[in-house]
Amino acid sequence: MKEIIFLVEEAEEGGFVARALGESIFTEAENLEELRNNILDAIKCHFEESELPKFVRLHMVKEEIITL
């Protein structure tokens, strides 16, 4: 596997959640630095060393509401 993509969103209760696309990997954290570390740990637990992806892409989704 060359790359794995995570969808990163702000959690309703604060912090961030990340979900891998195409794999059963999910993690969460209070801040982005912690989230990045949690994602790397989750990937290492999910894959055998010989199957680790070369790249991790984080797709950041931010929802914003503008009132009129």
PDB file of N, CA, C and O in Angstrom:
ATOM      1  N   MET A   1       0.857  -1.186   0.000  1.00  0.00           N
ATOM      2  CA  MET A   1       0.000   0.000   0.000  1.00  0.00           C
ATOM      3  C   MET A   1       0.891   1.233   0.000  1.00  0.00           C
ATOM      4  O   MET A   1       1.816   1.351   0.804  1.00  0.00           O
ATOM      5  N   LYS A   2       0.601   2.129  -0.898  1.00  0.00           N
ATOM      6  CA  LYS A   2       1.421   3.322  -1.025  1.00  0.00           C
ATOM      7  C   LYS A   2       0.987   4.431  -0.070  1.00  0.00           C
ATOM      8  O   LYS A   2       1.827   5.128   0.498  1.00  0.00           O
ATOM      9  N   GLU A   3      -0.329   4.594   0.109  1.00  0.00           N
ATOM     10  CA  GLU A   3      -0.800   5.675   0.968  1.00  0.00           C
ATOM     11  C   GLU A   3      -2.131   5.295   1.609  1.00  0.00           C
ATOM     12  O   GLU A   3      -2.890   4.481   1.083  1.00  0.00           O
ATOM     13  N   ILE A   4      -2.387   5.907   2.757  1.00  0.00           N
ATOM     14  CA  ILE A   4      -3.661   5.745   3.432  1.00  0.00           C
ATOM     15  C   ILE A   4      -4.200   7.149   3.713  1.00  0.00           C
ATOM     16  O   ILE A   4      -3.444   8.048   4.081  1.00  0.00           O
ATOM     17  N   ILE A   5      -5.495   7.326   3.539  1.00  0.00           N
ATOM     18  CA  ILE A   5      -6.120   8.639   3.707  1.00  0.00           C
ATOM     19  C   ILE A   5      -7.033   8.604   4.920  1.00  0.00           C
ATOM     20  O   ILE A   5      -7.831   7.682   5.090  1.00  0.00           O
ATOM     21  N   PHE A   6      -6.903   9.624   5.761  1.00  0.00           N
ATOM     22  CA  PHE A   6      -7.767   9.787   6.921  1.00  0.00           C
ATOM     23  C   PHE A   6      -8.620  11.031   6.757  1.00  0.00           C
ATOM     24  O   PHE A   6      -8.129  12.088   6.364  1.00  0.00           O
ATOM     25  N   LEU A   7      -9.887  10.896   7.058  1.00  0.00           N
ATOM     26  CA  LEU A   7     -10.810  12.016   7.109  1.00  0.00           C
ATOM     27  C   LEU A   7     -10.775  12.540   8.540  1.00  0.00           C
ATOM     28  O   LEU A   7     -11.101  11.809   9.475  1.00  0.00           O
ATOM     29  N   VAL A   8     -10.385  13.793   8.718  1.00  0.00           N
ATOM     30  CA  VAL A   8     -10.238  14.394  10.046  1.00  0.00           C
ATOM     31  C   VAL A   8     -11.301  15.463  10.218  1.00  0.00           C
ATOM     32  O   VAL A   8     -11.440  16.363   9.389  1.00  0.00           O
ATOM     33  N   GLU A   9     -12.056  15.351  11.316  1.00  0.00           N
ATOM     34  CA  GLU A   9     -13.115  16.306  11.607  1.00  0.00           C
ATOM     35  C   GLU A   9     -13.013  16.763  13.059  1.00  0.00           C
ATOM     36  O   GLU A   9     -12.467  16.061  13.910  1.00  0.00           O
ATOM     37  N   GLU A  10     -13.546  17.942  13.322  1.00  0.00           N
ATOM     38  CA  GLU A  10     -13.639  18.409  14.700  1.00  0.00           C
ATOM     39  C   GLU A  10     -14.765  17.635  15.382  1.00  0.00           C
ATOM     40  O   GLU A  10     -15.844  17.467  14.813  1.00  0.00           O
ATOM     41  N   ALA A  11     -14.511  17.169  16.595  1.00  0.00           N
ATOM     42  CA  ALA A  11     -15.520  16.437  17.355  1.00  0.00           C
ATOM     43  C   ALA A  11     -16.484  17.425  18.007  1.00  0.00           C
ATOM     44  O   ALA A  11     -16.089  18.527  18.389  1.00  0.00           O
ATOM     45  N   GLU A  12     -17.731  17.032  18.129  1.00  0.00           N
ATOM     46  CA  GLU A  12     -18.742  17.904  18.739  1.00  0.00           C
ATOM     47  C   GLU A  12     -18.376  18.279  20.164  1.00  0.00           C
ATOM     48  O   GLU A  12     -18.622  19.405  20.597  1.00  0.00           O
ATOM     49  N   GLU A  13     -17.788  17.337  20.895  1.00  0.00           N
ATOM     50  CA  GLU A  13     -17.451  17.571  22.287  1.00  0.00           C
ATOM     51  C   GLU A  13     -16.062  18.196  22.463  1.00  0.00           C
ATOM     52  O   GLU A  13     -15.592  18.352  23.590  1.00  0.00           O
ATOM     53  N   GLY A  14     -15.414  18.550  21.366  1.00  0.00           N
ATOM     54  CA  GLY A  14     -14.075  19.137  21.388  1.00  0.00           C
ATOM     55  C   GLY A  14     -13.042  18.136  20.909  1.00  0.00           C
ATOM     56  O   GLY A  14     -13.270  16.928  20.963  1.00  0.00           O
ATOM     57  N   GLY A  15     -11.941  18.618  20.454  1.00  0.00           N
ATOM     58  CA  GLY A  15     -10.897  17.752  19.929  1.00  0.00           C
ATOM     59  C   GLY A  15     -11.180  17.349  18.490  1.00  0.00           C
ATOM     60  O   GLY A  15     -11.925  18.020  17.776  1.00  0.00           O
ATOM     61  N   PHE A  16     -10.575  16.245  18.079  1.00  0.00           N
ATOM     62  CA  PHE A  16     -10.658  15.800  16.690  1.00  0.00           C
ATOM     63  C   PHE A  16     -10.873  14.293  16.614  1.00  0.00           C
ATOM     64  O   PHE A  16     -10.467  13.551  17.508  1.00  0.00           O
ATOM     65  N   VAL A  17     -11.512  13.854  15.543  1.00  0.00           N
ATOM     66  CA  VAL A  17     -11.660  12.430  15.242  1.00  0.00           C
ATOM     67  C   VAL A  17     -11.109  12.186  13.842  1.00  0.00           C
ATOM     68  O   VAL A  17     -11.209  13.043  12.963  1.00  0.00           O
ATOM     69  N   ALA A  18     -10.529  11.012  13.649  1.00  0.00           N
ATOM     70  CA  ALA A  18      -9.968  10.649  12.352  1.00  0.00           C
ATOM     71  C   ALA A  18     -10.421   9.244  11.991  1.00  0.00           C
ATOM     72  O   ALA A  18     -10.398   8.335  12.821  1.00  0.00           O
ATOM     73  N   ARG A  19     -10.836   9.079  10.738  1.00  0.00           N
ATOM     74  CA  ARG A  19     -11.342   7.806  10.239  1.00  0.00           C
ATOM     75  C   ARG A  19     -10.641   7.508   8.914  1.00  0.00           C
ATOM     76  O   ARG A  19     -10.639   8.334   8.000  1.00  0.00           O
ATOM     77  N   ALA A  20     -10.046   6.315   8.824  1.00  0.00           N
ATOM     78  CA  ALA A  20      -9.365   5.924   7.586  1.00  0.00           C
ATOM     79  C   ALA A  20     -10.384   5.559   6.524  1.00  0.00           C
ATOM     80  O   ALA A  20     -11.406   4.940   6.822  1.00  0.00           O
ATOM     81  N   LEU A  21     -10.110   5.937   5.298  1.00  0.00           N
ATOM     82  CA  LEU A  21     -10.965   5.570   4.175  1.00  0.00           C
ATOM     83  C   LEU A  21     -10.503   4.220   3.641  1.00  0.00           C
ATOM     84  O   LEU A  21      -9.343   4.060   3.262  1.00  0.00           O
ATOM     85  N   GLY A  22     -11.412   3.255   3.613  1.00  0.00           N
ATOM     86  CA  GLY A  22     -11.093   1.937   3.079  1.00  0.00           C
ATOM     87  C   GLY A  22     -10.492   0.973   4.080  1.00  0.00           C
ATOM     88  O   GLY A  22     -10.216  -0.177   3.737  1.00  0.00           O
ATOM     89  N   GLU A  23     -10.281   1.417   5.318  1.00  0.00           N
ATOM     90  CA  GLU A  23      -9.750   0.550   6.368  1.00  0.00           C
ATOM     91  C   GLU A  23     -10.555   0.784   7.642  1.00  0.00           C
ATOM     92  O   GLU A  23     -11.178   1.834   7.798  1.00  0.00           O
ATOM     93  N   SER A  24     -10.546  -0.174   8.540  1.00  0.00           N
ATOM     94  CA  SER A  24     -11.277  -0.054   9.809  1.00  0.00           C
ATOM     95  C   SER A  24     -10.367   0.531  10.881  1.00  0.00           C
ATOM     96  O   SER A  24     -10.024  -0.135  11.858  1.00  0.00           O
ATOM     97  N   ILE A  25      -9.982   1.790  10.678  1.00  0.00           N
ATOM     98  CA  ILE A  25      -9.114   2.471  11.647  1.00  0.00           C
ATOM     99  C   ILE A  25      -9.802   3.771  12.045  1.00  0.00           C
ATOM    100  O   ILE A  25     -10.215   4.558  11.194  1.00  0.00           O
ATOM    101  N   PHE A  26      -9.918   3.982  13.354  1.00  0.00           N
ATOM    102  CA  PHE A  26     -10.551   5.176  13.903  1.00  0.00           C
ATOM    103  C   PHE A  26      -9.771   5.593  15.137  1.00  0.00           C
ATOM    104  O   PHE A  26      -9.379   4.747  15.941  1.00  0.00           O
ATOM    105  N   THR A  27      -9.543   6.889  15.292  1.00  0.00           N
ATOM    106  CA  THR A  27      -8.888   7.386  16.496  1.00  0.00           C
ATOM    107  C   THR A  27      -9.360   8.802  16.771  1.00  0.00           C
ATOM    108  O   THR A  27      -9.981   9.436  15.918  1.00  0.00           O
ATOM    109  N   GLU A  28      -9.063   9.292  17.964  1.00  0.00           N
ATOM    110  CA  GLU A  28      -9.456  10.640  18.348  1.00  0.00           C
ATOM    111  C   GLU A  28      -8.410  11.219  19.278  1.00  0.00           C
ATOM    112  O   GLU A  28      -7.599  10.488  19.847  1.00  0.00           O
ATOM    113  N   ALA A  29      -8.433  12.554  19.434  1.00  0.00           N
ATOM    114  CA  ALA A  29      -7.463  13.230  20.295  1.00  0.00           C
ATOM    115  C   ALA A  29      -7.954  14.632  20.623  1.00  0.00           C
ATOM    116  O   ALA A  29      -8.881  15.147  19.997  1.00  0.00           O
ATOM    117  N   GLU A  30      -7.322  15.232  21.608  1.00  0.00           N
ATOM    118  CA  GLU A  30      -7.674  16.590  22.040  1.00  0.00           C
ATOM    119  C   GLU A  30      -7.102  17.672  21.131  1.00  0.00           C
ATOM    120  O   GLU A  30      -7.680  18.753  21.019  1.00  0.00           O
ATOM    121  N   ASN A  31      -5.963  17.389  20.476  1.00  0.00           N
ATOM    122  CA  ASN A  31      -5.354  18.387  19.593  1.00  0.00           C
ATOM    123  C   ASN A  31      -4.744  17.685  18.380  1.00  0.00           C
ATOM    124  O   ASN A  31      -4.663  16.457  18.339  1.00  0.00           O
ATOM    125  N   LEU A  32      -4.320  18.471  17.399  1.00  0.00           N
ATOM    126  CA  LEU A  32      -3.828  17.888  16.137  1.00  0.00           C
ATOM    127  C   LEU A  32      -2.515  17.133  16.293  1.00  0.00           C
ATOM    128  O   LEU A  32      -2.312  16.111  15.639  1.00  0.00           O
ATOM    129  N   GLU A  33      -1.628  17.616  17.143  1.00  0.00           N
ATOM    130  CA  GLU A  33      -0.357  16.915  17.353  1.00  0.00           C
ATOM    131  C   GLU A  33      -0.599  15.530  17.951  1.00  0.00           C
ATOM    132  O   GLU A  33      -0.012  14.545  17.502  1.00  0.00           O
ATOM    133  N   GLU A  34      -1.456  15.456  18.954  1.00  0.00           N
ATOM    134  CA  GLU A  34      -1.809  14.176  19.560  1.00  0.00           C
ATOM    135  C   GLU A  34      -2.522  13.275  18.554  1.00  0.00           C
ATOM    136  O   GLU A  34      -2.304  12.064  18.538  1.00  0.00           O
ATOM    137  N   LEU A  35      -3.369  13.864  17.718  1.00  0.00           N
ATOM    138  CA  LEU A  35      -4.082  13.090  16.705  1.00  0.00           C
ATOM    139  C   LEU A  35      -3.108  12.460  15.714  1.00  0.00           C
ATOM    140  O   LEU A  35      -3.251  11.289  15.362  1.00  0.00           O
ATOM    141  N   ARG A  36      -2.130  13.222  15.268  1.00  0.00           N
ATOM    142  CA  ARG A  36      -1.135  12.673  14.334  1.00  0.00           C
ATOM    143  C   ARG A  36      -0.418  11.472  14.952  1.00  0.00           C
ATOM    144  O   ARG A  36      -0.229  10.449  14.294  1.00  0.00           O
ATOM    145  N   ASN A  37      -0.022  11.603  16.218  1.00  0.00           N
ATOM    146  CA  ASN A  37       0.653  10.489  16.905  1.00  0.00           C
ATOM    147  C   ASN A  37      -0.277   9.288  17.047  1.00  0.00           C
ATOM    148  O   ASN A  37       0.148   8.148  16.860  1.00  0.00           O
ATOM    149  N   ASN A  38      -1.544   9.538  17.378  1.00  0.00           N
ATOM    150  CA  ASN A  38      -2.512   8.442  17.519  1.00  0.00           C
ATOM    151  C   ASN A  38      -2.754   7.736  16.192  1.00  0.00           C
ATOM    152  O   ASN A  38      -2.905   6.515  16.153  1.00  0.00           O
ATOM    153  N   ILE A  39      -2.792   8.504  15.102  1.00  0.00           N
ATOM    154  CA  ILE A  39      -2.974   7.919  13.775  1.00  0.00           C
ATOM    155  C   ILE A  39      -1.805   6.993  13.441  1.00  0.00           C
ATOM    156  O   ILE A  39      -2.014   5.875  12.972  1.00  0.00           O
ATOM    157  N   LEU A  40      -0.588   7.452  13.681  1.00  0.00           N
ATOM    158  CA  LEU A  40       0.586   6.613  13.403  1.00  0.00           C
ATOM    159  C   LEU A  40       0.572   5.340  14.243  1.00  0.00           C
ATOM    160  O   LEU A  40       0.876   4.260  13.737  1.00  0.00           O
ATOM    161  N   ASP A  41       0.220   5.461  15.521  1.00  0.00           N
ATOM    162  CA  ASP A  41       0.130   4.280  16.386  1.00  0.00           C
ATOM    163  C   ASP A  41      -0.937   3.313  15.880  1.00  0.00           C
ATOM    164  O   ASP A  41      -0.718   2.102  15.846  1.00  0.00           O
ATOM    165  N   ALA A  42      -2.090   3.850  15.489  1.00  0.00           N
ATOM    166  CA  ALA A  42      -3.188   3.000  15.000  1.00  0.00           C
ATOM    167  C   ALA A  42      -2.796   2.274  13.719  1.00  0.00           C
ATOM    168  O   ALA A  42      -3.141   1.106  13.539  1.00  0.00           O
ATOM    169  N   ILE A  43      -2.089   2.947  12.839  1.00  0.00           N
ATOM    170  CA  ILE A  43      -1.640   2.324  11.592  1.00  0.00           C
ATOM    171  C   ILE A  43      -0.674   1.181  11.887  1.00  0.00           C
ATOM    172  O   ILE A  43      -0.772   0.106  11.295  1.00  0.00           O
ATOM    173  N   LYS A  44       0.259   1.421  12.807  1.00  0.00           N
ATOM    174  CA  LYS A  44       1.245   0.391  13.158  1.00  0.00           C
ATOM    175  C   LYS A  44       0.578  -0.824  13.792  1.00  0.00           C
ATOM    176  O   LYS A  44       1.049  -1.947  13.617  1.00  0.00           O
ATOM    177  N   CYS A  45      -0.513  -0.614  14.525  1.00  0.00           N
ATOM    178  CA  CYS A  45      -1.247  -1.733  15.129  1.00  0.00           C
ATOM    179  C   CYS A  45      -2.089  -2.484  14.090  1.00  0.00           C
ATOM    180  O   CYS A  45      -2.295  -3.692  14.210  1.00  0.00           O
ATOM    181  N   HIS A  46      -2.565  -1.776  13.091  1.00  0.00           N
ATOM    182  CA  HIS A  46      -3.491  -2.349  12.112  1.00  0.00           C
ATOM    183  C   HIS A  46      -2.784  -3.188  11.045  1.00  0.00           C
ATOM    184  O   HIS A  46      -3.310  -4.212  10.610  1.00  0.00           O
ATOM    185  N   PHE A  47      -1.601  -2.754  10.627  1.00  0.00           N
ATOM    186  CA  PHE A  47      -0.886  -3.410   9.529  1.00  0.00           C
ATOM    187  C   PHE A  47       0.347  -4.147  10.027  1.00  0.00           C
ATOM    188  O   PHE A  47       0.958  -3.765  11.025  1.00  0.00           O
ATOM    189  N   GLU A  48       0.699  -5.206   9.316  1.00  0.00           N
ATOM    190  CA  GLU A  48       2.000  -5.850   9.519  1.00  0.00           C
ATOM    191  C   GLU A  48       3.070  -4.873   9.032  1.00  0.00           C
ATOM    192  O   GLU A  48       2.793  -4.023   8.186  1.00  0.00           O
ATOM    193  N   GLU A  49       4.269  -4.987   9.553  1.00  0.00           N
ATOM    194  CA  GLU A  49       5.335  -4.054   9.175  1.00  0.00           C
ATOM    195  C   GLU A  49       5.587  -4.035   7.669  1.00  0.00           C
ATOM    196  O   GLU A  49       5.853  -2.977   7.099  1.00  0.00           O
ATOM    197  N   SER A  50       5.506  -5.180   7.032  1.00  0.00           N
ATOM    198  CA  SER A  50       5.750  -5.257   5.584  1.00  0.00           C
ATOM    199  C   SER A  50       4.614  -4.635   4.766  1.00  0.00           C
ATOM    200  O   SER A  50       4.786  -4.379   3.574  1.00  0.00           O
ATOM    201  N   GLU A  51       3.450  -4.388   5.391  1.00  0.00           N
ATOM    202  CA  GLU A  51       2.290  -3.830   4.691  1.00  0.00           C
ATOM    203  C   GLU A  51       2.034  -2.362   5.012  1.00  0.00           C
ATOM    204  O   GLU A  51       1.057  -1.788   4.531  1.00  0.00           O
ATOM    205  N   LEU A  52       2.894  -1.748   5.813  1.00  0.00           N
ATOM    206  CA  LEU A  52       2.679  -0.351   6.204  1.00  0.00           C
ATOM    207  C   LEU A  52       2.648   0.562   4.983  1.00  0.00           C
ATOM    208  O   LEU A  52       3.452   0.402   4.065  1.00  0.00           O
ATOM    209  N   PRO A  53       1.725   1.518   4.971  1.00  0.00           N
ATOM    210  CA  PRO A  53       1.702   2.483   3.861  1.00  0.00           C
ATOM    211  C   PRO A  53       2.925   3.388   3.907  1.00  0.00           C
ATOM    212  O   PRO A  53       3.499   3.619   4.971  1.00  0.00           O
ATOM    213  N   LYS A  54       3.313   3.889   2.761  1.00  0.00           N
ATOM    214  CA  LYS A  54       4.466   4.791   2.675  1.00  0.00           C
ATOM    215  C   LYS A  54       4.106   6.209   3.122  1.00  0.00           C
ATOM    216  O   LYS A  54       4.939   6.924   3.679  1.00  0.00           O
ATOM    217  N   PHE A  55       2.842   6.611   2.868  1.00  0.00           N
ATOM    218  CA  PHE A  55       2.396   7.966   3.179  1.00  0.00           C
ATOM    219  C   PHE A  55       1.059   7.924   3.900  1.00  0.00           C
ATOM    220  O   PHE A  55       0.254   7.013   3.708  1.00  0.00           O
ATOM    221  N   VAL A  56       0.844   8.936   4.736  1.00  0.00           N
ATOM    222  CA  VAL A  56      -0.445   9.125   5.392  1.00  0.00           C
ATOM    223  C   VAL A  56      -0.945  10.504   4.979  1.00  0.00           C
ATOM    224  O   VAL A  56      -0.268  11.508   5.200  1.00  0.00           O
ATOM    225  N   ARG A  57      -2.121  10.549   4.383  1.00  0.00           N
ATOM    226  CA  ARG A  57      -2.715  11.822   3.970  1.00  0.00           C
ATOM    227  C   ARG A  57      -3.877  12.131   4.910  1.00  0.00           C
ATOM    228  O   ARG A  57      -4.757  11.299   5.129  1.00  0.00           O
ATOM    229  N   LEU A  58      -3.861  13.347   5.463  1.00  0.00           N
ATOM    230  CA  LEU A  58      -4.942  13.795   6.338  1.00  0.00           C
ATOM    231  C   LEU A  58      -5.799  14.783   5.564  1.00  0.00           C
ATOM    232  O   LEU A  58      -5.328  15.837   5.138  1.00  0.00           O
ATOM    233  N   HIS A  59      -7.054  14.428   5.390  1.00  0.00           N
ATOM    234  CA  HIS A  59      -8.011  15.299   4.708  1.00  0.00           C
ATOM    235  C   HIS A  59      -8.810  16.003   5.807  1.00  0.00           C
ATOM    236  O   HIS A  59      -9.677  15.399   6.439  1.00  0.00           O
ATOM    237  N   MET A  60      -8.510  17.275   6.025  1.00  0.00           N
ATOM    238  CA  MET A  60      -9.122  18.041   7.111  1.00  0.00           C
ATOM    239  C   MET A  60     -10.454  18.627   6.645  1.00  0.00           C
ATOM    240  O   MET A  60     -10.520  19.329   5.636  1.00  0.00           O
ATOM    241  N   VAL A  61     -11.503  18.328   7.392  1.00  0.00           N
ATOM    242  CA  VAL A  61     -12.842  18.838   7.082  1.00  0.00           C
ATOM    243  C   VAL A  61     -13.263  19.775   8.208  1.00  0.00           C
ATOM    244  O   VAL A  61     -13.296  19.393   9.378  1.00  0.00           O
ATOM    245  N   LYS A  62     -13.581  20.993   7.833  1.00  0.00           N
ATOM    246  CA  LYS A  62     -14.021  21.968   8.825  1.00  0.00           C
ATOM    247  C   LYS A  62     -15.375  22.520   8.403  1.00  0.00           C
ATOM    248  O   LYS A  62     -15.545  23.032   7.297  1.00  0.00           O
ATOM    249  N   GLU A  63     -16.311  22.405   9.296  1.00  0.00           N
ATOM    250  CA  GLU A  63     -17.645  22.924   9.025  1.00  0.00           C
ATOM    251  C   GLU A  63     -17.778  24.283   9.686  1.00  0.00           C
ATOM    252  O   GLU A  63     -17.420  24.463  10.850  1.00  0.00           O
ATOM    253  N   GLU A  64     -18.297  25.232   8.930  1.00  0.00           N
ATOM    254  CA  GLU A  64     -18.486  26.576   9.452  1.00  0.00           C
ATOM    255  C   GLU A  64     -19.887  27.044   9.072  1.00  0.00           C
ATOM    256  O   GLU A  64     -20.333  26.866   7.938  1.00  0.00           O
ATOM    257  N   ILE A  65     -20.556  27.634  10.022  1.00  0.00           N
ATOM    258  CA  ILE A  65     -21.908  28.151   9.776  1.00  0.00           C
ATOM    259  C   ILE A  65     -21.861  29.659   9.860  1.00  0.00           C
ATOM    260  O   ILE A  65     -21.334  30.230  10.815  1.00  0.00           O
ATOM    261  N   ILE A  66     -22.417  30.295   8.850  1.00  0.00           N
ATOM    262  CA  ILE A  66     -22.500  31.764   8.817  1.00  0.00           C
ATOM    263  C   ILE A  66     -23.964  32.134   8.919  1.00  0.00           C
ATOM    264  O   ILE A  66     -24.782  31.691   8.113  1.00  0.00           O
ATOM    265  N   THR A  67     -24.292  32.934   9.896  1.00  0.00           N
ATOM    266  CA  THR A  67     -25.681  33.363  10.049  1.00  0.00           C
ATOM    267  C   THR A  67     -25.895  34.695   9.339  1.00  0.00           C
ATOM    268  O   THR A  67     -24.968  35.492   9.189  1.00  0.00           O
ATOM    269  N   LEU A  68     -27.104  34.915   8.916  1.00  0.00           N
ATOM    270  CA  LEU A  68     -27.455  36.158   8.225  1.00  0.00           C
ATOM    271  C   LEU A  68     -28.287  37.046   9.127  1.00  0.00           C
ATOM    272  O   LEU A  68     -28.681  38.140   8.724  1.00  0.00           O
TER     273      LEU A  68
END
